[in-house]
Amino acid sequence: MRKLIFLAVFFSLIACTNKAEKTDGKTIDRKEVAKPNSPKKLSRKQVVQNLKINKPKNSILSNDIQFINDSILEGKFKLDISRYVLENAKKECFPTLVQKKAFYEYSLEATKVFKKKFKTLGDLNGDGKKDSVFILPGLGWCEEGQSYYFTDNQIPRIESNSNCCHPESIFSIGDIDEDGGNEIAEYNSSCASNFKVFKIWTLKNGKWKLVDDFIFYFNNGKYEAFKDFHKLYKKISKNKFKFLEISDMRGDGNAVMEWKTVTMKIEK
């Protein structure tokens, strides 16, 4: 009797293991039942289209080049941002919706100016033409600050991590390396901190290269960044200049200052 019970249990277990589920007359193994599809990731084109459909009246896509050229630059210069848009697309850095007034910056007196400002810097790339700088907000969500653009599409932009940029924040320091194009200084400000930075840039083979940077303590009691910039540097000879770094304030109220000499590397 025990043997019969054992055999009955044994064969019932085998039957359960091999049992298949029948649906609509077809036998389907449970292992082969497909999982529900996960939500599809929107393409860049779909994301941009959704932004366009849902944008408020006073907003615009951050990389709307027609709006930038027609309404912001007012036809004075035809900007080409296609390479930056392509770079952002590769990083899935989609454009954002920004208020139209965000395309204008504040003046040095902290007044909103609804007229795009340009600053002439002389010849930057050695083509014999004068170049100017202007500012635009980030083209995509991954750009953390405003960028400096130039009135020559062959000159690349300079991105910043600040939203306190002004055309006046870019200075020409002359042709230090005597290659036909001026070097420039960028006044980099975090808006609130006393510690600012002057970055020195040179344009080589169509790319900006950082030469050096210098701390500038804002409330130093002697030099103002914009008014006195010409007092902060001096060309010594070809490929060589000096810059006054103001790094801090002592307890006695005197600024920590040091003239630093820089020799530019010769590009081969």
BAFI-3210 file (N, C-alpha, C; in Angstrom, 3 decimals, decimal comma, padded with zeros to 6 digits):
// residues 268
n [1|2|3|4|5|6|7|8|9|10|11|12|13|14|15|16|17|18|19|20|21|22|23|24|25|26|27|28|29|30|31|32|33|34|35|36|37|38|39|40|41|42|43|44|45|46|47|48|49|50|51|52|53|54|55|56|57|58|59|60|61|62|63|64|65|66|67|68|69|70|71|72|73|74|75|76|77|78|79|80|81|82|83|84|85|86|87|88|89|90|91|92|93|94|95|96|97|98|99|100|101|102|103|104|105|106|107|108|109|110|111|112|113|114|115|116|117|118|119|120|121|122|123|124|125|126|127|128|129|130|131|132|133|134|135|136|137|138|139|140|141|142|143|144|145|146|147|148|149|150|151|152|153|154|155|156|157|158|159|160|161|162|163|164|165|166|167|168|169|170|171|172|173|174|175|176|177|178|179|180|181|182|183|184|185|186|187|188|189|190|191|192|193|194|195|196|197|198|199|200|201|202|203|204|205|206|207|208|209|210|211|212|213|214|215|216|217|218|219|220|221|222|223|224|225|226|227|228|229|230|231|232|233|234|235|236|237|238|239|240|241|242|243|244|245|246|247|248|249|250|251|252|253|254|255|256|257|258|259|260|261|262|263|264|265|266|267|268]
n.u [000,827|001,906|003,818|002,248|001,058|003,343|004,229|002,076|002,210|004,742|004,425|002,496|003,910|005,749|003,984|003,024|005,335|005,879|003,685|001,881|000,555|-002,533|-003,834|-006,325|-006,307|-003,645|-000,469|001,501|004,607|005,362|007,701|008,178|006,451|005,996|007,302|005,660|005,947|008,405|008,188|008,806|011,790|011,889|012,773|015,257|014,138|011,411|011,327|012,053|009,933|007,767|008,419|008,140|005,399|004,281|005,260|005,227|003,829|005,676|008,091|010,905|012,684|015,901|017,886|016,965|017,792|016,867|015,276|017,271|019,032|017,312|015,737|017,330|020,076|019,424|019,961|022,504|024,649|025,095|024,729|026,084|025,240|025,343|027,318|027,569|025,031|024,958|026,999|025,816|023,585|024,737|025,428|023,018|021,978|019,476|017,658|016,278|013,375|013,302|012,778|012,184|013,442|015,696|017,717|018,960|021,417|022,413|023,482|026,654|025,913|023,917|021,460|018,779|019,224|017,627|018,756|020,995|024,373|027,617|031,151|034,094|037,116|039,338|041,499|041,225|041,866|043,749|042,934|042,789|040,499|038,295|037,071|034,202|032,630|029,856|027,076|025,285|022,653|022,821|022,678|021,548|020,310|022,504|024,472|026,028|026,162|026,303|027,561|030,349|030,241|031,483|031,824|032,484|032,138|034,117|035,567|035,574|033,117|033,337|032,670|031,135|030,825|029,126|026,438|026,706|027,801|029,281|029,665|031,718|033,360|035,287|038,531|040,879|044,289|046,238|048,579|050,321|051,974|052,615|051,466|049,642|047,056|045,059|045,522|043,269|041,627|039,545|037,186|036,174|033,398|031,675|029,436|028,615|030,821|033,893|036,170|037,430|038,374|040,845|041,121|043,452|043,413|044,386|044,086|044,462|044,942|042,197|041,046|040,368|042,855|043,857|046,024|046,916|045,756|044,545|044,024|041,681|040,997|038,070|037,163|039,585|040,537|042,139|042,365|039,980|038,121|037,120|037,515|040,247|041,651|043,674|045,888|046,707|048,230|051,132|052,979|056,039|057,911|058,084|055,871|055,879|054,648|053,498|051,390|049,283|048,487|045,939|045,375|044,210|043,088|044,880|044,879|045,381|044,183|045,425|045,983|046,910|049,268|050,895|053,171|053,138|055,054|054,626|055,422|054,554|053,881|055,434|053,714|053,978]
n.v [-001,200|001,233|001,521|001,945|004,425|006,033|005,866|007,111|009,741|010,434|010,321|012,308|014,609|014,752|015,212|017,760|019,286|019,197|020,370|022,367|025,557|026,076|028,133|029,557|027,286|026,897|025,760|027,175|027,834|028,921|030,329|031,641|033,746|037,048|040,041|043,034|045,904|048,416|051,989|053,964|055,712|059,139|060,652|063,083|064,860|064,565|065,491|068,202|069,013|068,721|070,676|072,967|072,919|073,248|075,641|078,746|081,997|084,099|082,879|081,081|078,659|077,776|077,502|078,669|079,706|081,383|083,241|084,357|085,535|087,267|088,756|089,293|089,788|091,348|091,291|092,337|090,704|087,440|084,745|081,471|078,574|075,891|073,892|073,800|073,051|070,507|069,255|069,324|067,702|065,199|064,693|064,420|066,755|068,630|071,460|074,187|075,836|079,275|082,546|085,271|087,624|086,745|086,622|088,961|090,825|092,092|095,440|096,894|098,398|097,013|097,120|096,047|095,625|096,026|095,664|094,339|094,218|094,967|094,514|095,825|094,213|094,315|092,720|089,300|086,862|087,225|087,922|090,416|091,850|093,603|092,248|091,556|091,039|089,349|088,340|085,326|083,286|079,889|077,202|074,759|072,426|071,423|073,330|075,430|078,160|081,528|082,283|083,554|084,985|085,601|088,015|086,612|083,676|081,812|082,002|080,370|080,069|081,093|079,326|079,856|079,396|081,037|083,345|085,997|087,563|090,007|091,967|093,702|092,254|090,972|091,542|093,017|092,268|092,879|091,833|089,517|087,296|087,956|086,982|088,009|088,120|089,340|088,563|087,713|088,694|087,225|088,207|086,487|085,913|084,924|086,178|086,796|086,319|087,622|086,785|086,777|085,886|086,362|085,184|084,312|084,111|082,585|082,390|079,605|077,734|077,733|077,267|078,141|078,590|078,207|080,377|081,294|081,880|084,297|085,297|087,700|089,841|091,286|093,543|095,148|097,599|099,249|098,748|098,691|096,309|096,745|099,487|099,864|097,934|098,102|098,693|096,394|094,619|094,007|093,990|092,392|091,372|089,674|086,971|087,168|088,396|090,303|090,033|091,467|089,881|089,811|088,429|088,243|089,720|091,184|091,037|093,590|095,174|095,599|094,708|091,520|091,394|090,546|090,706|088,646|086,833|085,674|083,354|082,678|079,596|078,509|077,805|075,030]
n.w [000,000|000,840|-001,128|-003,370|-002,743|-002,674|-005,362|-006,639|-005,686|-006,672|-009,530|-009,819|-009,151|-011,250|-013,319|-012,661|-012,936|-015,681|-016,697|-018,884|-019,840|-021,399|-023,863|-025,793|-027,413|-027,894|-026,817|-024,335|-023,022|-019,773|-019,343|-021,687|-021,925|-022,795|-021,294|-020,229|-022,377|-021,737|-021,109|-024,002|-024,823|-025,449|-028,532|-029,549|-031,339|-030,756|-028,118|-028,459|-030,087|-028,339|-026,472|-028,027|-028,547|-026,016|-025,002|-023,200|-024,073|-023,807|-023,914|-025,352|-027,325|-026,173|-028,093|-030,414|-033,321|-035,359|-034,016|-032,404|-034,299|-035,747|-033,862|-031,599|-032,342|-034,417|-037,172|-037,470|-037,390|-038,581|-036,814|-036,428|-034,923|-035,259|-034,865|-032,092|-031,302|-032,425|-030,951|-028,417|-028,890|-029,199|-026,613|-025,485|-024,550|-024,287|-025,657|-023,696|-022,325|-022,248|-020,922|-023,090|-022,409|-021,171|-022,969|-022,944|-021,164|-017,907|-017,235|-016,209|-014,128|-012,994|-014,286|-016,261|-019,660|-022,638|-025,178|-027,371|-026,539|-027,828|-027,797|-029,063|-029,896|-031,441|-033,871|-033,667|-034,816|-036,781|-039,376|-040,323|-039,771|-037,558|-034,544|-032,506|-029,283|-027,766|-025,674|-024,884|-023,462|-022,078|-024,449|-024,016|-021,471|-020,115|-020,106|-017,949|-017,592|-018,997|-022,334|-024,212|-027,346|-030,673|-033,352|-035,662|-037,189|-037,358|-035,112|-032,115|-029,477|-025,986|-023,218|-020,033|-016,442|-015,236|-014,646|-014,643|-016,652|-018,846|-021,829|-021,404|-019,802|-021,210|-022,283|-024,484|-024,669|-026,370|-028,951|-027,794|-028,472|-030,992|-033,399|-035,070|-034,112|-031,406|-027,942|-025,272|-022,183|-019,790|-017,490|-014,873|-012,963|-010,021|-009,299|-006,487|-004,733|-003,313|-004,477|-007,565|-010,959|-013,430|-016,627|-019,067|-022,521|-025,624|-029,158|-031,077|-033,952|-034,490|-032,008|-028,615|-026,194|-022,878|-021,334|-018,821|-015,428|-013,009|-009,684|-008,569|-006,113|-005,271|-003,595|-003,099|-002,452|-004,018|-006,850|-009,477|-011,264|-013,941|-014,548|-014,005|-015,379|-017,350|-015,885|-014,755|-016,231|-018,336|-021,295|-021,793|-023,612|-026,807|-026,600|-023,841|-020,786|-017,904|-015,006|-012,570|-009,730|-007,347|-004,528|-001,976|001,178|003,820|007,442|008,334|006,528|004,123|000,716|-000,688|-003,002|-006,088|-008,731|-011,478|-013,781|-017,070|-019,560|-022,749|-024,382|-027,331|-030,236|-032,358]
ca.u [000,000|002,815|004,469|001,273|000,932|004,595|004,223|001,055|002,775|005,878|003,953|001,772|004,930|006,268|002,929|002,975|006,544|005,805|002,398|001,925|-000,708|-003,172|-004,617|-006,866|-005,973|-002,198|000,297|002,507|005,487|005,316|008,972|008,224|005,481|006,737|007,047|005,080|006,937|008,695|007,930|009,850|012,509|011,601|013,910|015,547|013,152|010,148|011,477|012,015|008,573|006,924|008,730|007,550|003,940|003,860|005,963|004,421|003,918|006,851|009,282|011,460|013,702|017,198|018,750|016,196|018,741|016,153|014,929|018,516|019,537|016,358|015,223|018,362|021,193|018,773|020,569|023,836|025,594|024,375|025,404|025,905|025,461|025,076|028,291|027,282|023,790|025,330|027,744|024,845|022,741|025,513|025,440|021,610|021,789|018,376|017,392|015,306|012,526|013,758|012,056|012,861|014,290|016,941|018,733|019,616|022,133|022,398|024,626|027,555|025,195|022,845|020,208|018,471|019,311|016,953|019,437|022,208|025,589|028,818|032,394|035,132|038,359|040,407|041,628|041,536|042,343|044,763|042,398|042,778|039,196|038,000|036,094|033,497|032,108|028,535|026,721|024,007|022,467|023,129|021,852|020,934|020,218|023,792|025,367|025,776|026,193|026,281|028,747|030,802|030,286|032,230|031,215|033,139|031,772|035,328|036,103|034,652|032,632|033,959|031,631|031,448|029,932|028,537|025,367|027,005|028,727|029,058|030,648|032,866|034,198|036,356|039,481|042,009|045,570|047,200|049,155|051,488|052,867|052,916|051,044|048,647|045,769|045,164|045,132|042,205|041,444|038,143|036,926|035,227|032,796|030,610|028,404|028,603|032,086|034,950|037,267|037,192|039,523|041,126|041,670|044,093|043,182|044,972|043,416|045,434|044,361|040,748|040,592|040,861|043,716|044,088|047,437|047,092|044,684|045,018|042,981|041,465|040,156|037,250|037,248|041,002|040,813|043,017|042,084|038,673|038,332|036,839|038,115|041,706|042,239|044,900|046,993|046,955|049,095|052,101|053,783|057,480|058,542|057,315|055,500|056,119|053,946|053,314|050,027|049,206|047,500|045,505|044,833|043,493|043,275|045,474|044,125|045,602|043,454|046,225|045,785|048,049|049,486|052,164|053,318|053,561|055,527|054,180|056,007|053,659|054,515|055,426|053,003|054,705]
ca.v [000,000|002,384|001,670|002,544|005,848|006,680|005,981|008,101|011,084|010,636|010,625|013,591|015,655|014,838|015,811|019,201|019,905|019,275|020,923|023,610|026,292|026,127|029,346|029,631|026,099|026,805|025,477|028,214|027,657|030,133|031,026|032,380|034,831|038,308|041,059|044,261|046,832|049,592|053,218|054,282|056,963|060,100|061,097|064,518|065,572|064,549|066,379|069,575|069,270|068,895|071,984|073,985|072,884|073,651|076,835|079,952|083,021|084,948|082,019|080,631|077,624|078,393|077,453|079,123|080,578|082,409|084,282|085,020|086,377|088,300|089,599|089,682|090,413|092,293|091,273|092,959|089,607|086,172|083,746|080,051|077,774|074,492|072,952|073,668|072,275|069,123|068,753|069,097|066,564|063,981|064,522|064,454|068,029|069,214|072,875|074,461|077,001|080,433|083,771|086,036|088,647|086,128|086,803|090,238|090,789|093,300|096,344|096,881|099,086|096,085|097,493|095,190|096,373|095,263|095,949|093,533|095,026|094,401|095,196|095,593|093,720|094,303|091,489|088,164|085,675|087,568|088,065|091,829|092,451|093,789|091,311|092,014|089,982|089,541|087,263|084,620|082,267|078,523|076,650|073,515|072,310|071,048|074,481|075,962|079,617|082,227|082,101|084,688|084,714|086,620|088,362|085,834|082,290|080,990|082,114|079,622|080,729|080,750|079,037|080,188|078,768|082,173|084,097|087,408|087,953|091,262|092,144|094,418|091,294|090,495|092,619|092,732|092,630|093,059|090,645|089,167|086,364|088,563|086,104|088,725|088,167|089,750|087,702|088,346|088,341|087,049|088,444|085,450|086,266|084,071|087,145|087,267|086,170|088,622|086,179|086,693|085,343|086,792|084,105|084,797|083,170|082,818|081,608|078,842|076,700|077,758|076,885|078,954|077,872|078,965|080,675|081,313|082,603|085,071|085,684|089,131|090,089|092,404|094,705|095,229|098,947|100,032|098,562|098,229|095,354|097,290|100,810|099,846|096,713|098,412|098,805|095,069|093,782|094,722|093,140|092,549|091,110|088,689|085,779|087,353|089,504|090,141|090,337|091,710|089,046|090,304|087,150|088,254|090,899|090,897|091,514|095,025|095,900|095,713|093,606|090,657|091,600|090,031|090,686|087,324|086,842|084,509|083,160|081,855|078,516|078,719|076,748|074,540]
ca.w [000,000|000,904|-002,435|-004,290|-002,393|-003,088|-006,820|-007,024|-005,396|-007,572|-010,880|-009,795|-009,149|-012,615|-014,147|-012,361|-013,461|-017,138|-017,103|-019,669|-019,820|-022,704|-024,086|-027,146|-028,175|-028,114|-025,614|-024,141|-021,867|-018,964|-019,477|-022,943|-021,913|-022,890|-020,289|-020,810|-022,912|-020,912|-021,869|-024,960|-024,595|-026,500|-029,329|-029,407|-032,142|-030,033|-026,955|-028,956|-030,571|-027,154|-025,903|-028,899|-028,405|-024,681|-024,512|-022,948|-025,113|-023,628|-023,868|-026,625|-027,161|-025,910|-029,280|-031,580|-034,009|-036,121|-033,056|-031,986|-035,383|-036,171|-032,785|-030,633|-033,060|-035,324|-038,492|-037,491|-037,590|-038,695|-035,991|-036,757|-033,715|-035,625|-034,273|-030,663|-031,224|-032,720|-029,792|-027,342|-029,261|-028,935|-025,155|-025,083|-023,864|-025,034|-025,379|-022,651|-022,552|-021,485|-021,221|-024,128|-021,802|-020,706|-024,003|-022,671|-019,903|-017,101|-017,400|-015,052|-013,047|-012,587|-014,935|-017,396|-020,912|-023,686|-026,438|-027,339|-026,514|-028,422|-027,446|-030,068|-029,294|-032,434|-034,665|-032,794|-035,541|-037,783|-040,736|-040,660|-039,472|-036,141|-033,991|-031,312|-028,424|-027,188|-024,740|-025,007|-022,421|-022,477|-025,528|-023,550|-020,016|-019,526|-020,071|-016,611|-017,545|-020,274|-023,168|-025,013|-028,786|-031,414|-034,637|-036,710|-036,877|-037,307|-033,759|-031,243|-028,272|-024,711|-022,237|-018,639|-015,466|-014,551|-015,285|-014,372|-017,717|-019,559|-022,913|-020,811|-019,060|-022,098|-022,564|-025,368|-024,048|-027,446|-029,589|-026,974|-029,165|-032,294|-034,495|-035,860|-033,409|-030,007|-026,829|-024,495|-020,774|-019,390|-016,077|-014,483|-011,680|-009,505|-008,899|-005,096|-004,012|-003,481|-005,234|-009,005|-011,686|-014,797|-017,447|-020,287|-023,621|-026,937|-030,200|-031,862|-034,817|-034,389|-030,670|-027,508|-025,254|-021,653|-021,107|-017,361|-014,741|-011,865|-008,729|-008,394|-004,952|-005,745|-002,702|-002,707|-001,976|-004,898|-008,276|-009,908|-012,361|-015,275|-014,698|-013,876|-015,942|-018,103|-014,929|-014,180|-017,065|-019,161|-022,170|-021,566|-024,913|-027,551|-025,832|-022,416|-020,151|-016,464|-014,570|-011,131|-009,037|-006,036|-004,090|-000,690|002,014|005,125|008,594|008,516|005,493|002,900|-000,221|-001,024|-004,432|-006,627|-010,182|-011,956|-015,164|-017,850|-020,890|-023,551|-025,114|-028,789|-030,955|-033,540]
c.u [000,863|003,479|003,522|001,124|002,152|004,616|003,213|001,563|003,868|005,410|003,175|002,744|005,501|005,262|002,851|004,170|006,450|004,535|002,588|000,563|-001,245|-004,044|-005,027|-006,399|-004,496|-001,501|001,433|003,310|005,510|006,591|008,986|007,206|006,227|006,334|006,445|006,184|007,123|008,461|009,097|010,473|012,246|012,885|014,114|014,495|011,814|010,183|011,340|010,608|007,615|007,157|008,081|006,038|003,506|004,494|005,004|004,699|005,207|008,153|009,688|012,446|015,079|018,134|018,001|017,026|018,051|015,766|016,169|018,998|018,610|016,003|016,284|019,514|020,704|019,468|021,955|024,926|024,804|025,168|025,079|026,237|025,338|026,059|028,037|026,004|024,073|026,073|026,788|023,959|023,442|025,530|024,020|021,334|020,740|018,230|016,346|014,421|013,029|012,901|012,861|013,807|015,617|018,063|019,445|020,275|021,976|023,634|025,517|026,912|023,995|021,482|019,989|018,431|018,704|017,457|020,764|023,444|026,757|030,025|033,467|036,452|039,551|040,425|042,066|042,146|043,279|044,248|042,294|041,475|039,006|036,883|035,477|032,935|030,714|028,174|025,361|023,886|022,796|022,161|021,117|021,018|021,565|024,789|025,047|025,750|026,070|027,564|029,058|030,905|030,970|031,625|032,009|032,886|032,967|035,977|035,142|034,232|033,485|032,826|032,091|030,501|029,201|027,386|025,495|028,005|028,304|030,021|031,907|033,812|035,294|037,224|040,515|043,286|046,669|047,770|050,459|052,469|053,181|052,632|049,960|047,285|045,955|044,819|044,054|042,235|039,953|038,033|035,823|034,720|031,700|029,466|028,616|029,973|033,054|036,077|036,853|038,455|039,628|041,763|042,239|043,977|043,943|044,297|044,455|044,729|042,845|040,188|041,180|041,691|043,999|045,586|047,741|045,870|045,211|043,838|042,902|040,492|039,401|037,396|038,670|041,412|041,671|042,624|040,650|038,851|038,169|037,555|039,640|042,374|043,574|046,117|047,441|047,882|050,062|052,887|055,258|058,244|057,667|057,130|055,642|055,367|053,885|051,918|050,025|048,090|047,229|044,721|044,017|043,691|043,861|044,597|044,265|044,917|044,218|046,038|047,075|048,223|050,848|052,133|053,866|053,914|055,158|054,889|055,111|054,455|054,374|054,764|053,786|053,729]
c.v [001,252|002,629|002,331|004,042|006,619|006,910|007,031|009,521|011,419|011,063|011,946|014,761|015,852|015,527|017,312|019,926|020,140|019,932|022,236|024,250|026,393|027,367|029,397|028,468|025,933|026,562|026,481|027,899|028,970|030,963|031,936|033,519|036,149|039,262|042,283|045,199|048,015|050,838|053,565|055,631|057,904|060,496|062,587|065,331|065,653|065,486|067,835|069,950|069,507|070,248|073,101|074,078|073,509|074,948|078,004|081,019|083,834|084,163|081,572|079,513|078,278|078,386|077,844|080,157|081,657|083,575|085,064|085,992|087,541|089,276|090,085|090,402|091,406|092,415|091,889|091,925|088,316|085,072|082,338|079,240|076,281|073,525|072,748|072,862|070,792|068,499|068,438|067,894|065,241|063,663|064,441|065,668|068,821|070,706|073,018|075,633|078,136|081,635|084,594|087,077|088,083|086,274|088,152|090,174|092,108|094,147|096,240|097,565|098,271|096,495|096,589|096,028|095,537|095,678|095,212|094,424|094,251|095,195|094,822|095,244|093,790|092,980|090,335|086,977|085,994|087,695|089,527|092,539|092,559|092,840|091,891|090,823|090,360|088,287|086,652|083,623|080,881|077,997|075,383|073,417|072,015|072,203|075,301|077,490|080,222|081,939|083,381|084,245|085,883|086,819|087,814|084,381|081,343|081,036|081,413|080,433|080,338|080,545|079,457|079,423|079,834|082,770|085,584|087,920|089,275|091,307|092,835|093,489|090,678|091,692|092,148|093,145|092,768|091,736|090,264|088,285|086,798|087,629|086,758|088,846|088,520|088,617|088,451|087,880|088,260|087,271|087,494|085,718|085,291|084,916|087,673|087,271|087,322|088,104|085,984|086,127|086,015|085,612|084,696|083,728|083,584|081,891|080,944|077,737|076,586|077,345|077,834|078,079|078,778|079,130|080,602|081,978|083,212|085,458|087,207|089,323|091,391|093,669|094,866|096,631|099,802|099,951|098,081|097,408|095,981|098,622|100,754|098,637|096,989|098,543|097,441|094,191|094,650|093,719|093,450|092,411|090,110|087,430|085,950|088,581|089,267|090,616|090,478|090,869|089,637|089,175|087,189|089,610|090,472|091,458|093,010|095,862|096,100|094,482|092,817|090,715|091,053|090,090|089,331|087,395|085,538|084,500|082,208|080,782|078,756|077,528|076,337|074,243]
c.w [000,000|-000,435|-003,430|-004,041|-002,880|-004,592|-007,291|-006,827|-006,381|-008,957|-010,928|-009,808|-010,549|-013,517|-013,926|-012,967|-014,947|-017,643|-017,843|-019,651|-021,236|-022,787|-025,540|-028,014|-028,435|-026,786|-025,499|-022,898|-021,099|-019,117|-020,704|-023,001|-021,849|-021,779|-020,965|-021,290|-021,966|-021,759|-022,789|-024,648|-025,768|-027,236|-029,106|-030,154|-031,419|-028,823|-027,382|-029,409|-029,407|-026,501|-026,710|-028,707|-027,082|-024,173|-024,290|-024,004|-025,018|-023,558|-025,263|-026,349|-027,055|-027,117|-030,559|-032,345|-034,832|-035,213|-032,641|-033,060|-035,709|-035,056|-031,809|-031,319|-034,108|-036,676|-038,581|-037,774|-037,626|-037,992|-036,458|-035,505|-033,989|-034,972|-032,781|-030,438|-031,461|-031,547|-028,644|-027,629|-028,965|-027,444|-024,586|-024,205|-024,639|-024,727|-024,287|-023,069|-021,669|-021,855|-022,221|-023,550|-021,287|-021,729|-023,869|-021,298|-019,148|-017,411|-016,169|-013,850|-012,577|-013,123|-016,142|-018,671|-022,029|-025,063|-026,388|-027,468|-027,118|-027,929|-028,460|-029,383|-030,241|-033,172|-033,764|-033,526|-036,703|-039,200|-041,168|-040,369|-037,963|-035,702|-032,727|-030,553|-027,944|-026,406|-025,078|-023,853|-022,961|-023,526|-025,109|-022,041|-019,369|-019,478|-018,816|-016,537|-018,934|-021,050|-023,919|-026,471|-029,485|-032,799|-035,812|-036,365|-036,863|-035,928|-032,803|-030,022|-027,071|-023,713|-020,844|-017,731|-014,666|-015,359|-014,966|-015,408|-018,355|-020,739|-022,396|-020,051|-019,909|-022,492|-023,586|-024,648|-025,111|-027,947|-028,877|-027,736|-030,598|-033,475|-035,364|-035,210|-031,945|-029,050|-026,034|-023,044|-020,489|-017,887|-015,653|-013,073|-011,300|-008,961|-007,473|-004,420|-004,296|-004,362|-006,697|-009,659|-013,050|-015,534|-018,729|-021,362|-024,873|-027,952|-031,097|-032,642|-034,628|-033,044|-029,632|-026,568|-024,064|-021,422|-019,613|-016,746|-013,452|-010,983|-008,663|-007,243|-005,184|-004,885|-002,169|-002,269|-002,882|-006,366|-008,500|-011,186|-013,736|-015,518|-014,775|-014,519|-016,642|-017,185|-014,403|-015,007|-017,863|-019,996|-021,943|-022,871|-025,651|-026,699|-024,323|-021,894|-018,645|-016,081|-013,049|-010,523|-007,662|-005,388|-002,797|-000,003|003,349|006,239|008,817|007,435|004,204|002,025|-000,435|-002,534|-004,857|-008,154|-010,602|-013,432|-015,850|-019,200|-021,667|-024,293|-026,610|-029,455|-032,196|-034,670]
res [m|r|k|l|i|f|l|a|v|f|f|s|l|i|a|c|t|n|k|a|e|k|t|d|g|k|t|i|d|r|k|e|v|a|k|p|n|s|p|k|k|l|s|r|k|q|v|v|q|n|l|k|i|n|k|p|k|n|s|i|l|s|n|d|i|q|f|i|n|d|s|i|l|e|g|k|f|k|l|d|i|s|r|y|v|l|e|n|a|k|k|e|c|f|p|t|l|v|q|k|k|a|f|y|e|y|s|l|e|a|t|k|v|f|k|k|k|f|k|t|l|g|d|l|n|g|d|g|k|k|d|s|v|f|i|l|p|g|l|g|w|c|e|e|g|q|s|y|y|f|t|d|n|q|i|p|r|i|e|s|n|s|n|c|c|h|p|e|s|i|f|s|i|g|d|i|d|e|d|g|g|n|e|i|a|e|y|n|s|s|c|a|s|n|f|k|v|f|k|i|w|t|l|k|n|g|k|w|k|l|v|d|d|f|i|f|y|f|n|n|g|k|y|e|a|f|k|d|f|h|k|l|y|k|k|i|s|k|n|k|f|k|f|l|e|i|s|d|m|r|g|d|g|n|a|v|m|e|w|k|t|v|t|m|k|i|e|k]
***
